[in-house]
Amino acid sequence: MESKGKAVKWLNIFLLVINISAFATFLFMNSRQETGFDEQYSSDEFLRDRLKLSDAQYEQILEMDQKVFRNYQLLIDIECESNFELIKALSSENTSNEEIYEIVEKIGRYHGLVKKQTVKHFQNIKSICTEEQKERLDALLLEMMEVGDQCQYCNKENCSRRNQIKQKKN
């Protein structure tokens, strides 16, 4: 009888530990999902704050970008799929260089299309900006693209682009 009591006691402790673990996992997973949403939200808010967009401007951009973001996501998915196709081809012993080059060309095309959607997004933003906001956007784009950092790898002594970057930053 006493051994059954001990067994039930240990079983209860074991079940309690499992329940606490499940609860902690549930809380952790929910907090991670909310973070993903907050990151997207804060990204939009970042642009809104940095450019000092009005509520009307912000709503206008969100409306104009609905199609852009749908296309962007679709292209990113296809590009990802193509990258995995390339990994599979590189891992295979029977894949010819022609097949690999075709996949690389496909990845390049989709990467270019993704960049075009990014351009459309920033053109949408610029289309509703005041002149002051356009200047802020130009400076922000330089900062985001880290254009000045690329100059450190350039071999040119007197490059006019360096001067352009300095002028835009000031």
N, C-alpha and C positions, 0 to 999 in steps of 0.2 A: 504494500500500500504506500509505504514511504517512498519507494523508488518511483512509483507512478506520479506522486506529487512533485518529486524533483524533475522528472521528465517533462511534466506539464509546465513547471516553472521555467525550465530552460527553453521549451518550445515557445512560451510567451515572450521571453527575452529575445529569442531569435526573430519572431514575427514582428516585435516592436522595432528591432534594428532594421528589418526589411522595410517596414512602413516609413520609418524616418528617412531611410535612403531614398525611397520612392518619392517622398514629399520634397526632399532636398533637390532631387533631380528635376521634379516638376517645376519648382521655383526657379532653378537655374535655367532651364529651357525657356521658360516664359520671359525671364529677364533678357536673355539673348535675343529673342524675337523682337522685343520692344526696342532694343538697341539698334537693330537693323532699320527699323522704321524711323527712329530718331536720327540716325545718320543721314538718311535720305532727306528727312525734313530739315535737318540743320544745314544740309548742302544748299537747299533752296533758300533757306533763311540767310545763309551766308551771303549769297548773291544779292538778296534783297537788302541786307544791311550795308554791304560794301558799296553798292551803287546808290543807296538811299532811294529805293523805288517806292512809289506810292502804292497804296492798296489796289488802285485801279490798274496801274502798270503791271503789278505782280499778277493779278488775275488775268490780264490780257496775255502775258507771257505763258502762263499755265495753259490757257486755252489754245494758243498757237502751237505749243510744244507737244500736245497730246499725240499727234501723228508722228512727230519726230521721235519721241521716246518709244513708241510702239515699233517703228522701223529699226531704231537703234537696238532694241532688245532682240529682235528677230535676227538682225545681222550679227550681233555678238554671239548668239546661240549657234548660228551656222559657222562662224569663224572658230568657235570652240570645238564644234564637231569636226571641222577640217583639221584642227591641230591634233586631235586624237587620231584622225585618219593618218596623219603624217607620222605620228609616233608608232602606230601599228605598222605602217609601211617600212619605217626605218628598222623596226624590230624583226621584220620578216627577212628571211634569207633569199626569197624568190622575187623581191620587188626590184624592178628595173629603175634605172636613173630617170627614164622618161616618165614613169608613173610618179616618182617622187617629185620631179619638176612640175608636173601637172598640178599636184596637190599644193605645192609651194605657190604656183601662180594663182590658184584658187584662193588661198589664204591672203595673198597680196590684194586681189580684187576686193574681197570682203573687208579687209582692213581699210582699203581706200574708201569703200562705201560707208564704213563706220565713221571715218574722218569727215565725210561729206555731211552726215547727220549732225555731227558736232558743229560743223560750220553753220548749218541751218539753224541750230539752237542759238548760237551766238548772233547770227543775223537777226533772228526773231527778237532777241533782247535789244540789240542795237537799234532796231526799227522803232522802238517805243521810247528810247532814251532821249533825254535832253542833251545838249552839247556838253555840259559839265559831267553828266553821267557817262557819256561816250568816252570822255577822257579817263574817267575812273576805270571803265571797262577795258580800255587799251592797256592801262598800267596793270590791271589785274591779270589780263591775258599774258602779258610779259612775265609776270610773277609766276603764274600757274604753269606756263610752259618752260620755265627756267631757261629762257633763251640765253641769258648772259652766261650761264654755266657751260653752255656748249662752246663758247669762245675759247675756253681753256684748252680745248683739243684741236683748235684751228692752227694751221701752220703759217698763216698769212701774217706778215709783220704789221702792215698798215691797212687793216680791214675797215671799210666804211661802216659795216654793220655794227661794230663795237660802238662807234660814235652814235649811231642811230639809237642803240639800246640805252646808252647813257642819257641821251636827250629825252627819250620817252620816260625814263625813270625819274628824271628831275622835273 
